[in-house]
Amino acid sequence: MRLLTLEDLRDIYIKFHQRGLPFLFSKLKIDSFQRTKSAFNEKEIKAANFWNIPEVRLRWNELVTGNSDTTYEEYLSENYFQDAAGVKVLALGSGVCSHELRLAELNPHWKVECFDFSDQLLSIADEIAKGKDLHNISFHAENILKYDFEPGKYDIVFFHASLHHFENIFQFLKEVVIKSLKPDGCLIINEFVGKNRLQYSKKQIQYINKALQIIPKPYKRIYKTNLYKNSYYGSGVVRMIIADPSECVDSESIIPAIHEYFETVEEKAIGNNLLQSVFKDIAHHFVGNESNAEKQRILKAVFQLEDDFLKSNPSDFVFGIYRVKEIK
């Protein structure tokens, strides 16, 4: 376990330039829930994240759906629940609800209820829904851990990059997720399921640094700073708890807990074991330049290195569809 690293000090400097002093001060609050909320409750976060890279998204599509032009929302809509009437979906930790909005748009017969503590992000989602004239999606600013969900109401419980923010995963799945589902209900995730608090192995950190060596220096300048990302040291637990106490708090338990309580319908490895850390804060160099041959070559080389790593290591991200096990 790494308590404090050079990566943490660099991240503090970067956050100051990207999000300002008020954001850093918000991390000094004693209330851990308020520190978590400050990590998400912004209408516009100025950052450069790996998921902004178009080729990364195409890679995800290929890994999940088998077609780089087909998103997982389209894949779900084409292959599942089409014959069911009035499908009720509970989306937990939905944030700005971009994926939930797309699912509601593709599936008029679904009724999607989105829950998140960020009233500001949900207000953005509500405006988008109104602009698209969607009447089958609703938004609820609530503390999910304290909210009393109606038992056995939902056909689907859905998580996109939010389940890893909940602690005591075994208990949470049993007492919140399964309790909310119908007896034959499904859990759908697109999730980080890797190491708690991003405590990567030495081998994973070595591979992340190998990937950084592939990238020429001009493309390693960190967003809104004069720093260059020449190496990666791994995250320290202390900074992660201060920055967001919920981040990857029990992520290692997600897959074991799901496999205990659910039958697997589909489960796809998405990787991101290298991509998430390699392109954090430098992704902007690879956005909007899809025709640049050099950048395409760099991305392909990094993707190949990640594929090599995944041959002998579990994926940090997983897309999965699961059905509640029958009680025997």
C-alpha positions as CSV (number, residue, x, y, z in Angstrom):
1,M,0.0,0.0,0.0
2,R,1.3,3.4,-1.0
3,L,0.4,6.2,1.5
4,L,1.8,9.2,-0.4
5,T,3.6,9.4,-3.7
6,L,5.1,12.0,-6.1
7,E,2.0,11.4,-8.2
8,D,-0.1,12.8,-5.4
9,L,2.0,16.0,-5.1
10,R,1.8,16.5,-8.9
11,D,-1.9,15.9,-8.9
12,I,-2.5,18.6,-6.3
13,Y,-0.5,21.1,-8.5
14,I,-2.5,20.0,-11.5
15,K,-5.9,20.3,-9.8
16,F,-5.0,23.8,-8.7
17,H,-4.4,24.8,-12.3
18,Q,-7.4,22.9,-13.7
19,R,-10.1,23.5,-11.1
20,G,-8.8,26.3,-8.9
21,L,-8.1,27.1,-5.3
22,P,-11.8,26.8,-4.1
23,F,-11.9,23.2,-5.3
24,L,-8.7,22.4,-3.2
25,F,-10.2,24.1,-0.2
26,S,-13.3,21.9,-0.6
27,K,-11.1,18.9,0.2
28,L,-10.4,20.3,3.7
29,K,-14.0,19.7,4.9
30,I,-14.2,17.3,7.8
31,D,-17.5,15.8,6.4
32,S,-16.4,12.9,4.0
33,F,-19.7,13.0,2.2
34,Q,-19.2,16.7,1.4
35,R,-15.7,16.0,0.1
36,T,-17.1,13.3,-2.2
37,K,-19.8,15.6,-3.4
38,S,-17.3,18.3,-4.3
39,A,-15.6,15.9,-6.6
40,F,-18.7,15.7,-8.8
41,N,-21.0,18.6,-8.2
42,E,-19.6,20.9,-10.9
43,K,-21.4,21.8,-14.1
44,E,-18.1,22.1,-16.0
45,I,-15.0,20.3,-15.0
46,K,-12.0,21.4,-17.0
47,A,-9.8,18.4,-17.3
48,A,-8.3,16.0,-19.9
49,N,-9.5,12.4,-19.3
50,F,-8.8,9.2,-21.2
51,W,-12.4,8.7,-22.1
52,N,-12.4,11.9,-24.2
53,I,-10.2,10.2,-26.8
54,P,-12.5,9.1,-29.7
55,E,-10.3,6.0,-30.5
56,V,-10.6,4.9,-26.8
57,R,-14.4,4.9,-27.2
58,L,-14.2,3.0,-30.4
59,R,-12.0,0.4,-28.7
60,W,-14.6,0.0,-26.0
61,N,-17.4,-0.5,-28.5
62,E,-15.4,-3.2,-30.3
63,L,-14.6,-5.0,-27.0
64,V,-18.2,-4.9,-25.8
65,T,-20.4,-5.1,-28.9
66,G,-18.0,-6.5,-31.5
67,N,-18.4,-3.4,-33.7
68,S,-16.5,-0.2,-33.2
69,D,-19.5,1.8,-34.5
70,T,-22.0,0.3,-32.1
71,T,-22.2,1.6,-28.5
72,Y,-23.2,-0.6,-25.6
73,E,-26.4,1.3,-25.2
74,E,-27.3,0.4,-28.8
75,Y,-26.2,-3.2,-28.2
76,L,-28.4,-3.5,-25.1
77,S,-31.4,-2.0,-26.8
78,E,-31.1,-4.3,-29.8
79,N,-30.5,-7.5,-27.9
80,Y,-32.3,-7.3,-24.6
81,F,-35.7,-6.4,-23.1
82,Q,-37.3,-5.6,-26.4
83,D,-40.2,-8.0,-25.8
84,A,-40.9,-6.8,-22.3
85,A,-43.5,-4.1,-21.7
86,G,-42.9,-1.3,-19.2
87,V,-39.4,-2.1,-18.2
88,K,-38.5,-0.2,-15.0
89,V,-34.8,0.8,-14.6
90,L,-33.1,2.1,-11.5
91,A,-29.9,4.0,-12.3
92,L,-27.7,4.6,-9.2
93,G,-25.0,7.3,-9.1
94,S,-26.0,8.5,-12.5
95,G,-24.4,12.0,-12.5
96,V,-25.2,13.9,-15.7
97,C,-27.0,10.8,-16.9
98,S,-25.6,10.7,-20.4
99,H,-25.9,6.9,-20.7
100,E,-29.3,6.8,-19.0
101,L,-30.6,9.5,-21.4
102,R,-29.4,7.5,-24.4
103,L,-31.1,4.3,-23.1
104,A,-34.3,6.2,-22.5
105,E,-34.1,7.6,-26.0
106,L,-33.5,4.2,-27.6
107,N,-36.2,2.5,-25.5
108,P,-39.5,4.4,-25.2
109,H,-41.0,1.4,-23.4
110,W,-38.5,1.8,-20.5
111,K,-39.1,4.0,-17.5
112,V,-35.7,5.1,-16.2
113,E,-35.3,6.6,-12.7
114,C,-31.9,8.3,-12.1
115,F,-30.6,8.8,-8.5
116,D,-27.5,10.8,-7.6
117,F,-26.5,13.3,-4.8
118,S,-25.4,15.9,-7.3
119,D,-28.4,18.2,-7.8
120,Q,-26.4,20.3,-10.3
121,L,-25.6,17.5,-12.6
122,L,-29.1,16.1,-12.4
123,S,-30.4,19.6,-13.4
124,I,-28.3,19.4,-16.5
125,A,-29.7,16.0,-17.3
126,D,-33.2,17.2,-16.8
127,E,-32.7,20.1,-19.2
128,I,-31.3,17.7,-21.8
129,A,-34.3,15.4,-21.3
130,K,-36.7,18.2,-21.8
131,G,-34.9,19.3,-25.0
132,K,-35.2,15.8,-26.4
133,D,-38.9,15.6,-25.3
134,L,-38.2,12.5,-23.2
135,H,-41.0,11.6,-20.8
136,N,-39.7,8.2,-19.7
137,I,-36.8,9.4,-17.5
138,S,-36.9,11.1,-14.1
139,F,-34.2,12.5,-11.8
140,H,-33.9,12.3,-8.1
141,A,-31.3,14.2,-6.0
142,E,-30.9,11.8,-3.0
143,N,-28.4,10.1,-0.8
144,I,-28.7,6.6,-2.2
145,L,-27.5,5.0,1.1
146,K,-30.3,6.6,3.0
147,Y,-33.1,6.4,0.5
148,D,-35.9,3.9,1.0
149,F,-36.3,2.2,-2.5
150,E,-39.5,0.3,-3.1
151,P,-38.7,-3.5,-2.8
152,G,-39.1,-5.6,-5.9
153,K,-40.0,-2.7,-8.1
154,Y,-37.3,-2.7,-10.8
155,D,-36.5,-5.0,-13.8
156,I,-33.0,-3.5,-14.1
157,V,-30.5,-1.8,-11.7
158,F,-27.9,0.0,-13.8
159,F,-24.4,1.4,-12.9
160,H,-22.1,3.2,-15.2
161,A,-18.8,4.1,-13.5
162,S,-20.6,4.5,-10.1
163,L,-20.7,1.1,-8.3
164,H,-17.0,1.4,-7.4
165,H,-18.0,4.5,-5.3
166,F,-20.0,2.4,-2.8
167,E,-18.4,0.6,0.2
168,N,-19.2,-2.8,1.6
169,I,-20.2,-4.1,-1.9
170,F,-21.5,-7.5,-0.7
171,Q,-23.9,-5.8,1.7
172,F,-24.8,-3.0,-0.7
173,L,-25.7,-5.5,-3.5
174,K,-27.8,-7.6,-1.1
175,E,-29.6,-4.9,0.8
176,V,-30.1,-2.2,-1.9
177,V,-29.7,-3.7,-5.3
178,I,-31.2,-7.1,-5.0
179,K,-33.9,-5.9,-2.6
180,S,-34.9,-3.3,-5.3
181,L,-35.0,-5.9,-8.1
182,K,-37.9,-8.2,-9.2
183,P,-37.1,-11.9,-8.5
184,D,-35.9,-12.3,-12.1
185,G,-34.4,-8.8,-12.4
186,C,-31.0,-7.9,-13.9
187,L,-28.0,-5.9,-12.9
188,I,-26.1,-4.1,-15.7
189,I,-22.7,-2.6,-15.1
190,N,-20.0,-0.7,-17.0
191,E,-17.5,-0.4,-14.2
192,F,-14.1,-0.1,-12.7
193,V,-13.5,-3.4,-10.8
194,G,-9.8,-3.1,-10.2
195,K,-7.7,-2.5,-7.1
196,N,-9.1,-0.7,-4.1
197,R,-7.8,3.0,-4.0
198,L,-6.0,2.3,-7.3
199,Q,-3.2,0.5,-5.5
200,Y,-1.8,-1.0,-8.7
201,S,0.8,-3.7,-8.7
202,K,4.5,-2.9,-9.5
203,K,4.0,-4.7,-12.8
204,Q,1.1,-2.5,-13.8
205,I,2.9,0.7,-13.0
206,Q,5.9,-0.6,-15.0
207,Y,3.6,-1.1,-18.0
208,I,2.0,2.3,-17.6
209,N,5.5,3.8,-17.7
210,K,6.4,1.7,-20.8
211,A,3.3,3.2,-22.5
212,L,4.4,6.7,-21.5
213,Q,7.7,6.1,-23.2
214,I,5.9,5.5,-26.5
215,I,4.4,9.0,-26.4
216,P,6.7,11.9,-27.7
217,K,7.3,14.7,-25.4
218,P,5.1,17.3,-27.1
219,Y,2.1,15.1,-26.4
220,K,2.9,14.7,-22.8
221,R,2.4,18.3,-21.7
222,I,-0.2,18.2,-18.9
223,Y,-3.4,20.1,-19.5
224,K,-3.4,23.8,-18.4
225,T,0.2,23.5,-17.0
226,N,3.8,23.6,-18.2
227,L,4.5,20.2,-16.7
228,Y,5.3,17.1,-18.7
229,K,4.0,13.6,-17.8
230,N,7.3,11.7,-18.2
231,S,6.6,9.0,-15.6
232,Y,3.8,7.6,-13.4
233,Y,4.3,6.8,-9.7
234,G,0.9,5.4,-8.6
235,S,-1.7,6.9,-6.3
236,G,-1.3,7.3,-2.6
237,V,-4.1,6.2,-0.3
238,V,-4.0,9.4,1.8
239,R,-4.6,11.8,-1.1
240,M,-7.3,9.6,-2.5
241,I,-9.2,9.5,0.8
242,I,-8.9,13.3,1.2
243,A,-9.9,14.0,-2.5
244,D,-12.8,11.6,-2.6
245,P,-13.4,9.1,0.2
246,S,-15.6,7.0,-2.0
247,E,-13.2,6.5,-4.9
248,C,-12.6,2.8,-5.5
249,V,-13.3,2.2,-1.8
250,D,-14.3,-1.5,-2.3
251,S,-13.9,-2.0,-6.0
252,E,-12.0,-5.3,-5.7
253,S,-15.2,-6.9,-4.2
254,I,-17.5,-6.0,-7.2
255,I,-16.9,-9.0,-9.4
256,P,-16.7,-11.6,-6.5
257,A,-19.9,-10.2,-5.0
258,I,-21.8,-10.1,-8.3
259,H,-20.8,-13.7,-9.0
260,E,-22.1,-14.8,-5.6
261,Y,-25.5,-13.2,-6.0
262,F,-26.1,-13.2,-9.7
263,E,-25.9,-15.5,-12.8
264,T,-23.8,-14.1,-15.6
265,V,-25.6,-13.4,-18.8
266,E,-22.7,-11.6,-20.4
267,E,-19.4,-10.3,-19.1
268,K,-16.9,-8.5,-21.3
269,A,-13.4,-7.2,-20.3
270,I,-12.8,-3.6,-21.4
271,G,-9.3,-3.2,-20.1
272,N,-8.2,0.4,-19.4
273,N,-5.5,-1.0,-17.1
274,L,-3.0,1.3,-18.8
275,L,-5.1,3.8,-20.7
276,Q,-6.7,5.3,-17.6
277,S,-3.4,6.4,-16.1
278,V,-1.4,6.9,-19.2
279,F,-3.7,9.5,-20.8
280,K,-5.0,11.1,-17.6
281,D,-4.3,14.9,-18.0
282,I,-2.7,14.5,-21.5
283,A,-5.7,13.2,-23.4
284,H,-6.4,16.6,-25.0
285,H,-3.5,16.0,-27.3
286,F,-5.4,13.1,-28.9
287,V,-8.8,14.7,-29.3
288,G,-9.9,16.3,-32.6
289,N,-6.9,14.9,-34.5
290,E,-8.3,11.7,-35.8
291,S,-6.5,12.1,-39.2
292,N,-3.1,12.6,-37.7
293,A,-1.1,9.5,-38.7
294,E,1.5,9.9,-35.9
295,K,-1.1,10.1,-33.2
296,Q,-2.9,7.1,-34.6
297,R,0.3,5.2,-34.5
298,I,0.9,6.1,-30.9
299,L,-2.6,5.1,-29.8
300,K,-2.3,1.8,-31.6
301,A,1.0,1.1,-29.9
302,V,-0.4,1.9,-26.5
303,F,-3.5,-0.2,-27.1
304,Q,-1.3,-3.1,-28.1
305,L,0.8,-2.8,-25.0
306,E,-2.4,-2.9,-22.9
307,D,-3.6,-6.0,-24.8
308,D,-0.2,-7.6,-24.0
309,F,-0.7,-6.8,-20.3
310,L,-4.2,-8.2,-20.3
311,K,-3.1,-11.6,-21.5
312,S,-1.9,-12.4,-18.0
313,N,-3.8,-9.9,-15.8
314,P,-7.5,-9.3,-15.0
315,S,-9.2,-6.3,-16.6
316,D,-9.7,-3.2,-14.6
317,F,-13.0,-2.4,-16.3
318,V,-15.9,-4.8,-17.1
319,F,-19.2,-4.6,-18.9
320,G,-21.7,-7.1,-17.6
321,I,-25.3,-8.2,-17.6
322,Y,-26.3,-10.4,-14.7
323,R,-29.6,-12.0,-13.5
324,V,-30.5,-12.5,-9.8
325,K,-29.9,-16.1,-8.8
326,E,-32.9,-18.2,-7.9
327,I,-33.3,-18.9,-4.2
328,K,-33.1,-22.6,-3.7
